[in-house]
Amino acid sequence: MDQNNTVTLIGAGLTGSLLAIYLSRKGYDVNIFERRPDMRKEKISAGKSINLALSSRGLRALREVGLEDVIMENAIPMKGRVIHALDKSLTFQPYGRTKEQVINSVSRRLLNSVLMDNVEKLDKDKVKINFKRKCIGISFKDSLLRFEDSATSEIITVNTDGPIIGTDGSASVIRNEMINIPGFNLNQYFLDHGYKELTIPPGENNSFQIEKYGLHIWPRKQFMLIALPNPDGSFTCTLFNPFKGINSFSYLDSEEKVEKYFLKEFPDVIDLIPNLTKEFFTNPTGHLVTVKCFPWHVSDKALLIGDAAHAIVPFYGQGINAGFEDCRIFNGLLNNEEVSWEKLFIEYEHLRKPNTDAIADLAIDNFFEMRDKVADPKFLIKKKVEKLLEKKYSNFLSTYSRVTFNSDIQYSEAKRKGEIQDKILEEECYKVNNAEDIDLNSVIQKINKLMKNNG
Ligand SMILES: Cc1cc2nc3c(=O)[nH]c(=O)nc-3n(C[C@H](O)[C@H](O)[C@H](O)COP(=O)(O)OP(=O)(O)OC[C@H]3O[C@@H](n4cnc5c(N)ncnc54)[C@H](O)[C@@H]3O)c2cc1C
């Protein structure tokens, strides 16, 4: 790189901490400013969700920096979806074609703490996390940052030398400051659903009260409950409900209503969440937003990475997988020492933008799939046919497999190919009542032909 050797990061969340490790391994000095206190020392929330589903893209980046094993030691593999019907019956839908193809439930706190520990293990003179420094403004022209000390409210101005990278998440201050730059486009789309976390505590002797190795889903059309396992035997449940209307967060305004609602809609869960009403009224209700913006950079001064550039809804379990993939791709571009920061930023955003747009769209689609379709007989036939095709033809991959288990396949390619094969599968499945009635050979030929015609 032909310019300054210090990179300033705003946000020591998951993306910022991993990026700091990558940058420092390439010889850059890294100065990170984080709004929150140090989560390893103070009892604060680790962020948006207690746990996360980590899959091949995220793990690939962690492997590159030598941290995959330590994270996986504390992860719980989830082999498939466990669907809870209203009549309490269970259906298991495996995720992958092999037993290795699982997604992993990982504690957000642990992941962020391990990353921060490893940032601090690096040369202390060259890499530093400054906690309780909330960025409140930036002058791109002068590379000047303004911070508020979140403990004392003191305002601090910092003059930076090299580029500033906004890894400050979906409500990015750096992105908000870009709004004033002509040519910067921003699109924010909030779902009319929000989310709330609830807990199924461990059973006796830290046992798991429901299937340990699964991602549990209670699909109920307009709303949905999911649960991911934690190593201590507990499950973190996330309730996705509309903000308004019947059975919405605003409707459920009394203990009686909440209990009645759970009894009716989630009859096999209510006894497993002893603090249901307390948690329901204490835990915050979060918003779900998709952010698309462009360009992601301001000359050679600043760049957005992770949720700051492309926040997505959590229904494909890909937000941080995409953020970690950002870091890996960015790191790959740092190899060319002749290139200026600005050229690198432009190359990076052109590589990533089509892919993060694709996963943003797939995540929204998956919201409707998880909420409305996982209990729909035609959808279940289609899923079964996909599994049969995956089993019989090694070259057939479902969109979910491409996204989740194949980090060599770009998100945009996964989406494009998925649309082609979905069209055929939907047409074929519409005609039958059983997956076994489908002529797999004829279906795969149609898919292959259409794929060939579409490049
Ligand atoms: C309910 C829910 C469930 C999810 N589940 C999954 C999942 O299963 N799998 C998955 O891959 N993804 C999941 N995601 C998405 C994932 O959480 C995000 O993609 C990921 O957290 C993005 O990481 P980030 O570091 O870019 O941003 P963030 O995690 O938001 O981190 C941003 C950091 O910047 C700091 N910061 C913010 N503003 C400032 C400021 N002004 N000054 C200084 N510091 C600042 C914050 O304190 C934070 O530390 C989920 C999201 C939600 C909401």
The ligand as an SDF file (V2000), in Angstrom:
LIG
                    3D

 53 58  0  0  0  0  0  0  0  0999 V2000
  -31.7950  -11.5920   16.2540 C   0  0  0  0  0  0  0  0  0  0  0  0
  -30.5900  -11.7500   15.3840 C   0  0  0  0  0  0  0  0  0  0  0  0
  -30.0700  -13.0160   15.1680 C   0  0  0  0  0  0  0  0  0  0  0  0
  -28.9600  -13.1850   14.3330 C   0  0  0  0  0  0  0  0  0  0  0  0
  -28.5060  -14.4390   14.0920 N   0  0  0  0  0  0  0  0  0  0  0  0
  -27.4910  -14.6260   13.2300 C   0  0  0  0  0  0  0  0  0  0  0  0
  -27.0190  -15.9380   12.9400 C   0  0  0  0  0  0  0  0  0  0  0  0
  -27.5550  -16.9290   13.4440 O   0  0  0  0  0  0  0  0  0  0  0  0
  -25.9660  -16.0800   12.0810 N   0  0  0  0  0  0  0  0  0  0  0  0
  -25.3740  -15.0040   11.4860 C   0  0  0  0  0  0  0  0  0  0  0  0
  -24.4290  -15.1860   10.6980 O   0  0  0  0  0  0  0  0  0  0  0  0
  -25.7930  -13.7440   11.7500 N   0  0  0  0  0  0  0  0  0  0  0  0
  -26.8350  -13.5390   12.5950 C   0  0  0  0  0  0  0  0  0  0  0  0
  -27.2630  -12.2740   12.8680 N   0  0  0  0  0  0  0  0  0  0  0  0
  -26.5920  -11.1450   12.2120 C   0  0  0  0  0  0  0  0  0  0  0  0
  -25.3440  -10.7490   12.9980 C   0  0  0  0  0  0  0  0  0  0  0  0
  -25.7020  -10.4810   14.3250 O   0  0  0  0  0  0  0  0  0  0  0  0
  -24.7100   -9.5220   12.3790 C   0  0  0  0  0  0  0  0  0  0  0  0
  -24.5200   -9.7290   11.0050 O   0  0  0  0  0  0  0  0  0  0  0  0
  -23.3570   -9.2320   13.0420 C   0  0  0  0  0  0  0  0  0  0  0  0
  -23.5170   -8.9490   14.3990 O   0  0  0  0  0  0  0  0  0  0  0  0
  -22.6860   -8.0660   12.3330 C   0  0  0  0  0  0  0  0  0  0  0  0
  -21.4570   -7.8320   12.9280 O   0  0  0  0  0  0  0  0  0  0  0  0
  -20.8040   -6.3890   12.8440 P   0  0  0  0  0  0  0  0  0  0  0  0
  -19.5620   -6.4930   13.6290 O   0  0  0  0  0  0  0  0  0  0  0  0
  -20.7480   -5.9520   11.4310 O   0  0  0  0  0  0  0  0  0  0  0  0
  -21.8590   -5.4450   13.5740 O   0  0  0  0  0  0  0  0  0  0  0  0
  -22.2810   -5.4650   15.1080 P   0  0  0  0  0  0  0  0  0  0  0  0
  -22.3290   -6.8540   15.6190 O   0  0  0  0  0  0  0  0  0  0  0  0
  -23.5130   -4.6450   15.2100 O   0  0  0  0  0  0  0  0  0  0  0  0
  -21.0740   -4.7400   15.8400 O   0  0  0  0  0  0  0  0  0  0  0  0
  -20.8900   -3.3490   15.7240 C   0  0  0  0  0  0  0  0  0  0  0  0
  -19.9630   -2.8950   16.8230 C   0  0  0  0  0  0  0  0  0  0  0  0
  -19.7600   -1.5010   16.6780 O   0  0  0  0  0  0  0  0  0  0  0  0
  -20.0090   -0.8520   17.9160 C   0  0  0  0  0  0  0  0  0  0  0  0
  -20.5240    0.4810   17.6080 N   0  0  0  0  0  0  0  0  0  0  0  0
  -21.7340    0.8010   17.0980 C   0  0  0  0  0  0  0  0  0  0  0  0
  -21.8540    2.1190   16.9450 N   0  0  0  0  0  0  0  0  0  0  0  0
  -20.6860    2.6520   17.3660 C   0  0  0  0  0  0  0  0  0  0  0  0
  -20.2030    3.9880   17.4700 C   0  0  0  0  0  0  0  0  0  0  0  0
  -20.9640    5.0260   17.1080 N   0  0  0  0  0  0  0  0  0  0  0  0
  -18.9540    4.1920   17.9340 N   0  0  0  0  0  0  0  0  0  0  0  0
  -18.1710    3.1360   18.3080 C   0  0  0  0  0  0  0  0  0  0  0  0
  -18.5910    1.8550   18.2520 N   0  0  0  0  0  0  0  0  0  0  0  0
  -19.8300    1.6170   17.7810 C   0  0  0  0  0  0  0  0  0  0  0  0
  -21.0270   -1.7300   18.6120 C   0  0  0  0  0  0  0  0  0  0  0  0
  -21.0330   -1.5170   20.0080 O   0  0  0  0  0  0  0  0  0  0  0  0
  -20.5370   -3.1170   18.2160 C   0  0  0  0  0  0  0  0  0  0  0  0
  -19.5340   -3.5790   19.0690 O   0  0  0  0  0  0  0  0  0  0  0  0
  -28.3620  -12.0710   13.7110 C   0  0  0  0  0  0  0  0  0  0  0  0
  -28.8760  -10.7880   13.9360 C   0  0  0  0  0  0  0  0  0  0  0  0
  -29.9800  -10.6290   14.7520 C   0  0  0  0  0  0  0  0  0  0  0  0
  -30.5350   -9.2490   14.9540 C   0  0  0  0  0  0  0  0  0  0  0  0
  1  2  1  0
  2  3  1  0
  2 52  2  0
  3  4  2  0
  4  5  1  0
  4 50  1  0
  5  6  2  0
  6  7  1  0
  6 13  1  0
  7  8  2  0
  7  9  1  0
  9 10  1  0
 10 11  2  0
 10 12  1  0
 12 13  2  0
 13 14  1  0
 14 15  1  0
 14 50  1  0
 15 16  1  0
 16 17  1  0
 16 18  1  0
 18 19  1  0
 18 20  1  0
 20 21  1  0
 20 22  1  0
 22 23  1  0
 23 24  1  0
 24 25  2  0
 24 26  1  0
 24 27  1  0
 27 28  1  0
 28 29  2  0
 28 30  1  0
 28 31  1  0
 31 32  1  0
 32 33  1  0
 33 34  1  0
 33 48  1  0
 34 35  1  0
 35 36  1  0
 35 46  1  0
 36 37  1  0
 36 45  1  0
 37 38  2  0
 38 39  1  0
 39 40  1  0
 39 45  2  0
 40 41  1  0
 40 42  2  0
 42 43  1  0
 43 44  2  0
 44 45  1  0
 46 47  1  0
 46 48  1  0
 48 49  1  0
 50 51  2  0
 51 52  1  0
 52 53  1  0
M  END
$$$$
